[in-house]
Amino acid sequence: MLPRMGVIGPVAAVLVSGAAATAAAADRGVYLRADLTYDWSRSTEYNDWNCGGTDPTRVPLYGCDARAAGDFGGSPGVGVGIGYRFSPLLRADATLTYRRGWTFSGQANFPVAGDQPVAGDATTLTGMLNGYVDLAPLVPGGLGRFQPYVGAGVGLSYNRTDEVDLAFSALDQHVIAPGGWHSSLAWQVSAGTGIVLTEALTLDIAYRYTDLGRLQTEAGEAPRLRAGALRMLAIDGTEARLRAHGIQAGLRYAF
């Protein structure tokens, strides 16, 4: 029995050390991610770039006393990314998220009677560099399959605005502001949890708040259709800020 125990001891030590090495390797390394998202915007306003109209060749669309108040509704999106886990506690990733479903719906407040609906579609393509703190290692004994975390990110959003239609129902009039694009600083904060499915695969569910910066319509020729008569107006550009709450669900695959 003693010789056998003498053999078993070193073998067990090798197995334990091997398992520890495997666990340590799993705590670091590259991972890929893919996500489905849905975001709903906060209230916002379209305003002129320069409500005072200092450019004599163009006029403000709203002026300093009017605006279009509303929101961009909700938008589904898809995201992909690549990341690296530095330790059981810290990881970071770079992500790219495309959202095509934004639709502005609001009302202007010009001093005229009747509804003044304002509407236009938008898309956003956002690149973020994100950092995360995984909280499970801070809990004695861990949390099993659950890996709650908090995170924050900063990046750049390419925001595309289609034509924005401003209507005056009482005047039978439409003014159509030209669409445009704008690259804007973006940032987000998030909180969620990973749910370990296999040694390599993790389900990721999170809430996030995202500031996608500004969406803009361009300065240029704006068609004005009133009682069937068409006239072109030279107008300044307008802008609105897009901030949104959102949820995401996706998968992380660790190598």
Buried (B, 14 or more C-beta within 10 A) or exposed (E): EEEEEEEEEEEEEEEEEEEEEEEEEEBBBEBBBBBEBBBEBEEBBBBBBBBEBEEEEBBBBBBEEBBBBBBBBBBEBBBBBEBBBEEBBBBBBBBBBBBBBBBBEBBBBBEEEEEBBBBBBBBBBBBBBBBBBBBBBEEEEEEEEEBBBBBBBEBBBBBBBBBBBBBBEEBEBBBBBBBBBBEBEBBBBBBBBBBBEEEEEBBBEBEBBBBBBBBBBBBBEBBBBEEEEEEEBEBBBBBBBBBBBBBBEBBBEBE
